[in-house]
Amino acid sequence: MIKTVAVLGLALWLVAPALAAGDPSAAEKAAIFKAAGFKAKGDKFVRCEDDASASYMAGFLEWDDLNGDGTKEAFVRESSGFCYGNTAEAFVLVAKNDKGEWAVLLDQVGMALVLDTKAKNGWKDIEVGGPGAGPFPRFRYDGKKYAVKK
C-alpha cells in the first residue's frame, strides 16, 4: 500500500508541471498551428514542406504571457536552414482574439526575444534576432498586432 502511494505520488510530481502549464488539447493545438499557417503532416505540423535535411525541426509551441493578463500567447516555431537561411528559424506569434479564435500577431523569420520594455497597453516588446551583430528590429503591440517600433 505504501509503495503504491509512493509510486502514485512520484507520478503526480512528474506530471504536475505539464498539467500546470495548461497543455492544449489536440484540437486546440491543431487550431493554433492552422492559424499560424502550418499543415498537419503525419504527427507533425509543418510550414516548410520541402526540407528533408537533418537540421530540420518541425513546428513546436512555446508559451508566454506577453500582456500580463494571465492568458498565455503561443509562439509557433519551426527550424530550417533550407527555408529560413542563416537564421534557420521562423516564428509566428498567435493569441486568442475576442471571438476566441487564434489570430496572428507577428510572423517573422528570425529568433524572437521577449523584452522587458512594454507598450502603454502593457504588452511586452519583441526583438527579432538573426545572424550578425545587429541592431535587430524591435516590435511593439499596437492594439491589433505587433509592428516595427519606431
Backbone hydrogen bonds in HBPLUS format (Angstrom, degrees):
<---DONOR---> <-ACCEPTOR-->    atom                        ^
c    i                          cat <-CA-CA->   ^        H-A-AA   ^      H-
h    n   atom  resd res      DA  || num        DHA   H-A  angle D-A-AA Bond
n    s   type  num  typ     dist DA aas  dist angle  dist       angle   num
A0005-VAL N   A0001-MET O   3.02 MM   4  6.34 161.7  2.05 154.1 158.3     1
A0006-ALA N   A0002-ILE O   2.92 MM   4  6.12 158.9  1.97 148.6 154.7     2
A0007-VAL N   A0003-LYS O   2.94 MM   4  6.16 157.8  1.99 148.9 154.6     3
A0008-LEU N   A0004-THR O   2.89 MM   4  6.11 163.6  1.92 151.2 155.9     4
A0009-GLY N   A0005-VAL O   2.81 MM   4  5.95 155.7  1.87 147.8 155.2     5
A0010-LEU N   A0006-ALA O   2.91 MM   4  6.12 157.2  1.96 146.5 152.4     6
A0011-ALA N   A0007-VAL O   2.91 MM   4  6.13 159.7  1.95 149.1 154.9     7
A0012-LEU N   A0008-LEU O   2.92 MM   4  6.13 160.2  1.96 148.9 153.9     8
A0013-TRP N   A0009-GLY O   2.93 MM   4  6.10 155.6  1.99 145.7 152.9     9
A0014-LEU N   A0010-LEU O   2.99 MM   4  6.24 148.0  2.09 147.5 155.5    10
A0015-VAL N   A0011-ALA O   3.00 MM   4  6.18 147.3  2.11 146.5 155.6    11
A0016-ALA N   A0012-LEU O   2.82 MM   4  5.68 145.7  1.94 150.8 157.9    12
A0018-ALA N   A0015-VAL O   3.07 MM   3  5.62 122.8  2.41 116.1 129.1    13
A0019-LEU N   A0015-VAL O   3.19 MM   4  6.48 158.5  2.24 153.4 160.0    14
A0020-ALA N   A0016-ALA O   2.82 MM   4  5.98 161.4  1.86 159.7 164.9    15
A0021-ALA N   A0017-PRO O   3.00 MM   4  6.10 142.3  2.15 140.0 149.3    16
A0022-GLY N   A0019-LEU O   3.09 MM   3  5.39 153.4  2.17 104.4 112.7    17
A0029-LYS N   A0025-SER O   2.86 MM   4  6.05 162.6  1.89 154.6 159.6    18
A0030-ALA N   A0026-ALA O   2.97 MM   4  6.15 158.2  2.02 145.2 150.9    19
A0031-ALA N   A0027-ALA O   3.01 MM   4  6.25 150.8  2.09 142.0 149.9    20
A0032-ILE N   A0028-GLU O   2.95 MM   4  6.24 152.1  2.03 149.5 156.8    21
A0033-PHE N   A0029-LYS O   3.04 MM   4  6.34 169.5  2.05 156.5 158.1    22
A0034-LYS N   A0030-ALA O   2.90 MM   4  6.02 156.9  1.95 146.1 153.2    23
A0035-ALA N   A0031-ALA O   2.97 MM   4  6.10 161.7  2.01 145.4 150.0    24
A0036-ALA N   A0032-ILE O   3.12 MM   4  6.38 143.1  2.26 142.4 152.5    25
A0036-ALA N   A0033-PHE O   3.14 MM   3  5.03 122.4  2.48  91.6 106.4    26
A0038-PHE N   A0033-PHE O   2.88 MM   5  5.13 164.0  1.91 153.3 148.0    27
A0037-GLY N   A0034-LYS O   2.98 MM   3  5.12 161.2  2.02 107.8 113.5    28
A0039-LYS N   A0046-VAL O   2.75 MM   7  5.34 164.2  1.77 149.9 151.7    29
A0046-VAL N   A0039-LYS O   2.84 MM   7  5.34 162.1  1.87 149.9 152.4    30
A0041-LYS N   A0044-LYS O   2.76 MM   3  5.29 167.6  1.78 154.0 154.5    31
A0044-LYS N   A0041-LYS O   3.20 MM   3  5.29 162.3  2.23 117.2 121.2    32
A0059-GLY N   A0045-PHE O   2.85 MM  14  5.27 147.3  1.95 169.9 170.3    33
A0056-TYR N   A0053-SER O   3.29 MM   3  5.63 163.8  2.32 108.5 113.4    34
A0057-MET N   A0079-SER O   2.93 MM  22  4.92 164.3  1.96 141.2 140.2    35
A0079-SER N   A0057-MET O   3.09 MM  22  4.92 165.9  2.11 142.8 146.4    36
A0060-PHE N   A0077-ARG O   2.88 MM  17  5.39 144.1  2.01 143.1 153.6    37
A0077-ARG N   A0060-PHE O   2.87 MM  17  5.39 170.1  1.88 164.8 165.3    38
A0062-GLU N   A0075-PHE O   2.93 MM  13  5.07 144.0  2.07 143.0 152.9    39
A0075-PHE N   A0062-GLU O   2.70 MM  13  5.07 176.4  1.70 163.6 164.9    40
A0064-ASP N   A0073-GLU O   3.06 MM   9  5.46 154.6  2.13 148.5 154.4    41
A0073-GLU N   A0064-ASP O   2.80 MM   9  5.46 163.3  1.83 141.2 139.3    42
A0124-LYS N   A0066-LEU O   2.87 MM  58  5.37 151.7  1.95 142.7 151.2    43
A0074-ALA N   A0094-VAL O   2.96 MM  20  5.37 159.2  2.00 158.9 162.8    44
A0094-VAL N   A0074-ALA O   2.88 MM  20  5.37 167.9  1.90 160.0 163.6    45
A0076-VAL N   A0092-VAL O   2.81 MM  16  5.10 172.9  1.81 149.5 152.0    46
A0092-VAL N   A0076-VAL O   2.85 MM  16  5.10 144.7  1.97 138.0 149.7    47
A0078-GLU N   A0090-ALA O   3.09 MM  12  5.60 150.3  2.19 156.4 156.3    48
A0090-ALA N   A0078-GLU O   3.00 MM  12  5.60 155.6  2.06 162.1 168.9    49
A0080-SER N   A0088-ALA O   2.94 MM   8  4.75 141.8  2.08 108.8 120.7    50
A0084-TYR N   A0080-SER O   2.87 MM   4  5.68 154.6  1.94 143.7 152.0    51
A0085-GLY N   A0081-GLY O   3.10 MM   4  4.80 121.3  2.46 125.0 124.1    52
A0088-ALA N   A0085-GLY O   2.99 MM   3  5.28 125.7  2.29 106.3 119.7    53
A0110-GLY N   A0089-GLU O   2.75 MM  21  5.34 140.8  1.90 132.2 144.7    54
A0091-PHE N   A0108-GLN O   2.94 MM  17  5.72 164.2  1.97 169.5 174.8    55
A0108-GLN N   A0091-PHE O   3.05 MM  17  5.72 156.3  2.10 161.6 169.0    56
A0093-LEU N   A0106-LEU O   2.71 MM  13  5.07 164.0  1.73 156.0 161.7    57
A0105-LEU N   A0093-LEU O   2.73 MM  12  5.46 176.7  1.73 161.3 161.0    58
A0095-ALA N   A0103-ALA O   3.00 MM   8  5.53 151.1  2.09 148.2 155.1    59
A0103-ALA N   A0095-ALA O   2.83 MM   8  5.53 157.0  1.88 146.4 151.9    60
A0097-ASN N   A0101-GLU O   2.77 MM   4  5.51 156.5  1.82 151.5 156.5    61
A0100-GLY N   A0097-ASN O   2.94 MM   3  5.29 162.5  1.97 114.7 119.7    62
A0146-TYR N   A0105-LEU O   2.87 MM  41  5.64 176.1  1.87 144.3 145.6    63
A0111-MET N   A0129-GLY O   2.88 MM  18  5.03 160.0  1.92 135.1 141.9    64
A0129-GLY N   A0111-MET O   2.87 MM  18  5.03 161.3  1.90 148.8 144.4    65
A0113-LEU N   A0127-GLU O   2.78 MM  14  5.08 147.2  1.89 154.9 163.0    66
A0127-GLU N   A0113-LEU O   2.88 MM  14  5.08 169.3  1.89 148.8 150.2    67
A0115-LEU N   A0125-ASP O   2.89 MM  10  5.34 173.8  1.89 149.8 150.8    68
A0125-ASP N   A0117-THR O   2.83 MM   8  5.71 159.5  1.87 153.9 151.9    69
A0119-ALA N   A0123-TRP O   2.91 MM   4  5.56 158.4  1.95 156.0 159.0    70
A0122-GLY N   A0119-ALA O   2.95 MM   3  5.40 162.6  1.98 118.8 121.2    71
A0126-ILE N   A0139-PHE O   2.96 MM  13  5.12 160.7  2.00 144.0 150.0    72
A0139-PHE N   A0126-ILE O   2.64 MM  13  5.12 162.2  1.67 154.9 161.6    73
A0128-VAL N   A0137-PRO O   3.00 MM   9  5.80 162.4  2.03 165.5 171.0    74
A0149-LYS N   A0138-ARG O   2.68 MM  11  5.52 177.3  1.68 148.7 148.5    75
A0140-ARG N   A0147-ALA O   2.81 MM   7  5.55 158.5  1.85 161.4 161.4    76
A0147-ALA N   A0140-ARG O   2.98 MM   7  5.55 163.9  2.00 140.7 141.3    77
A0142-ASP N   A0145-LYS O   2.88 MM   3  5.79 167.9  1.90 159.9 159.6    78
